[in-house]
Amino acid sequence: MRTGSIVKLFTLAVFLFAISFQAHAGAAVTMSEDLWPPYTLGKEGTTPTGGIAVEFTNEIFKRIYVKVDLKLFPWRLCLKQMKHGTRDGLMLLTKNAERSEYLDYTDVIMEDRDFIWYEPKTFNKKFKQNFKWETFEDLKPYLIGQSAGFNYGDEFKAAVTDLNLTVQTATKDVFNFKKLLLNRIDIFICNETTAKSIFNSDPKLKDKFKFAVKPFKVVQFHMAFSKKSSSRGYIPLINKTISAMKKDGTIDKILGRTQ
C-alpha cells in the first residue's frame, strides 16, 4: 500500500474517532434504579425526585463532567436492561455472583446493615422467647419473609436450599412489615436504612418491631455498569471521585451521618 493511502486511512480513522468521541461526549450516561425509599424517590417510568442513591449519582457525574439520565423502573426490568445493555448502569446495588456475570462494579460507595426483624408481641406468644440467631440453622423453625429482587447474599441463597429454610416472598419491603404485623410471617430480613424510612413514613408501623442484635450481614453498595456498555470505561474515574467524596465528607453528609 502506498504511503499516501496509509495517510488517508489514518486521517479517516482519526476523523471517525473524533466524531464518535464528540457524539459520546454529548450523550448522557443512562442510569436505572427501582423505586426504593429512601434510596430513590418518585414514580416508576420517570426521573426520580430524590433519594440517597440519586444524590450519590448526581454528585459523582457532576464531578467528572458527564451528563447523566436517571430513570426508575421495576427491579427485574433494571436487571434485564443491564443484561442486554439497553441502558448503561445502575445507581446503587450490592454484589452477588449472578449479577457479576453481566455487571462491572465501582468501588464501595457506602456500607449499611441488614437485620432480621420481628414483631415481639406475636413472636413471644408463638415461640415463648425473643428472636435471636447465630447461624442459618437457627432460622429453620421460622417462616422467613423476603422481598423480590433483593440480594440476600450467595451464602443465604445456598442455605435456603441446603437447610430447606421456609421462605415467602413479597414484592415490597413495606408489605413484609405489614405481614409481620399480621402474623403471616415470623421474621423478615431488611436493610436498616430502608426499614427506618418505612417506619417514618407509616405511623402504623412505627415502634412495632425489633431486630436481632446480630446483624444478618454488613452490606456494601456500589454503582455498576453493564458489561455491554462503553460507559463502564468511566469506572476508574468514578472510583477516584468516590474516594474524594469520602475524604471530603460528602458521602457522610448525604447519608446524614455528619455531627
N, C-alpha and C positions, 0 to 999 in steps of 0.2 A: 504494500500500500504506500502511495506517495506521501511525503511529508505534509503537503497541502491538504490532503484528505484527512490525515490524522488531526491536523489543527482544526479543520472544520468540524469533525466529530467531537473533539474535545470542547470546542466552543458551544456546540449544540447541547452537549451534556451539561455544561455549566449553566446554560440558559434555562434548560428544562428544570434543573435543580433549583435555580433561583425562583422560577415560577412556582414550583412545588412548595418551597420554603415560605414564600410570601402567602400562598393560599393557606398553608397550615398555620402561619402566624396570625392570620386574620380570623381563623375559625376558633370557636370556643371548644374547650375540652368538656365533654358531656359526662356529668356525674349523676348517678342514680342513688336512691335510698328508699326504703319503705317509710310509711308513717309510723314513727316510733318515739313518742314523747318520753323524756324531754330532749332526745337527741335530734329529732326532726318534728316540726310542727307544720300544719297546713292541711291540704287535701290531695288525695291521690290524683295523678294526672296533671298536677300543676306545680309551679315553682314553690318550694317551701317558704313559709313565712318567718321561720326562725328555728332555733334549737341548737344544742351543743355541737352536733356534727356539722351543721350548716355554718356556724361561726368558725369552726376549725377550717373548713374547706375554703370559705371565702377569704379568710386571712392568709392561708397558705398560698393560694393562687394570686392574691393581690401582691404578696411579697415577691413572687417570681415573675410578675408582669404578664400573666397569662389569663385570657378570658375564660370564664367557666359558666356552663349552663347546668343548673341544678333542677332536677325533677323528681317527684315522688311517684313510686309505682308499688304494686303488691310485691312482696319479697321474692316470691317464686319467679315473677317476671324480671326482677332485678338480676337474679342469678342467670336466668336464660339469656338476658342481654349480654352478660359477661361471657357466657359460653360461646355465643355466636358473634361477639364483637360488634353488636349493633349500637352500643354506647360504650364510652371509654372506661369508666371506672365507678367505684363505689366509695361513698364518703367515709364510712366508718363501719368496721366489722372485725370479727375475730377470725383467727386461722383455724382450719382443720384440713385433714388430708384430702378430702374430696374437693374442697374449694381450691386448694393449691394446684390442682391439675389444670385449671384454666385461669388462675389469677396470679399476678405478681404483687407483692406487698411492699409498702413503705416500712420504715422503722416504726416502733410503737409510738403512738400519739398520746395515749392515756391508759391508765390502769383503773380497774374497778373490781368489785367483788360480787360474785353470785352467792346467794344464800338459799337455804331451804326454809321456806316459810310454812307456818301452820296457824290455825285458829285455836288458841289454848283451851277455851271452854269445851268445845266439841271434842278436841283431841284428848283432853284429860278424861272426859267422861267415857270415851270409847276405849282408850288404851291404858287408863289409870296412871298416867305419867305425863310429864312434859316430853316433847320430842328432843331427842339427841341422836347423834350418829358419829361413827368413826370411819367405817368402811362401807362400800356399796352393799355388802352383805347385810348390813343393818337396815337397809331400805326394803328388804323383801316383804315384810308384813304389810306394807302400805300401798295405797293407790296413789301413784305419783302423777301430778299434773305437769304438763309441759306445753310450750307454745310452738305452733307450726313454724318451721324455718329457723328456729333459734339453735345456735351452736352450743350444745351442752358438753362438747369435748369427745374425742375419739374413745377415751377410756370408759366414759359413761355409756356411750353407744354400744361398746363391746359388752359391758356389764349387763345391760338390758337383755341381751341375747344369752350370755353365759349363765347368768343367775336367774333368768326368767322373771325379771322385775316387771311389775304391772304398771303400765304407763297409759295415760289417757291424754290426748292432745286436743287443745282448743286453739282457735285462730288468733286470739289476742291475750296478752298478759292480764288485762283487766278482767276478762272472762274467767280466767283461772282463779283470781282472787274472789270473785263472786261465787264460784263453785266451792271454794274453801269455806266460805261463809254459810253455804247451804249444805255442807257436809257431803258434797258429791265427789270430792277428792280428799285425801288425808294430808298431803303435803304438796308444795309447789316450789319449783326451782326458779328463782328470778333474780335479775340484776338489782343491786341495791339502789342505784340511781333511778332506775325505771320504777321500782316499787314506791319509792318516796314520792315521785311525781304523780303516780296513780292515786296515792292516799291523799295528797294535797288537792287533787282535782275532784275527788269524790268523798264528801263528808261521811257517807255511809260506810266507807271502807277504812277511814282514818282511825288509828288506835285499836284496830280489831285483831291484829296479827303479831306474832312473834317469829323470830328466826333462830335456828340452832346457832350456838356460839361458834362452832367450827364452820368456816365458810365452805361452800360447795367447791369453789375454786376462785383463785385470783385470775381475772381476765384481762388480756391485753388487746387493745383496739388499734387497728391500723387503717390507713387508706389503702385501696387496692385497685389494680388496673387489669383489664382483660389482656391476656397474652396475645390476642389478635389486634390490639390497639397500639398504634405507634406512640400514643401518649405515655406509655409505660417508660419511655425514654426520659420523662421528667423525674423519675423516682430518685436518682442521686441528688438532684437539686432540691426536691421536696424534703429529702432526709436532712439536708443541711438546714433547711428552713425550720423543720420540726425541732432540731437541736437548738436553733437560735430562739425559738418561741418558748422552749423550756427554760433556757438560761435567762431570758428577759422577763419571765413571769407571765407571759401571755396565756399559756396553757392553763395554769392555775387560776388566772383571772376569769377565763371563760367558764371553768368548772366551779367558780365561786369558792375556791379554796384559799384565797388570799385572806390575810388577817385584817 
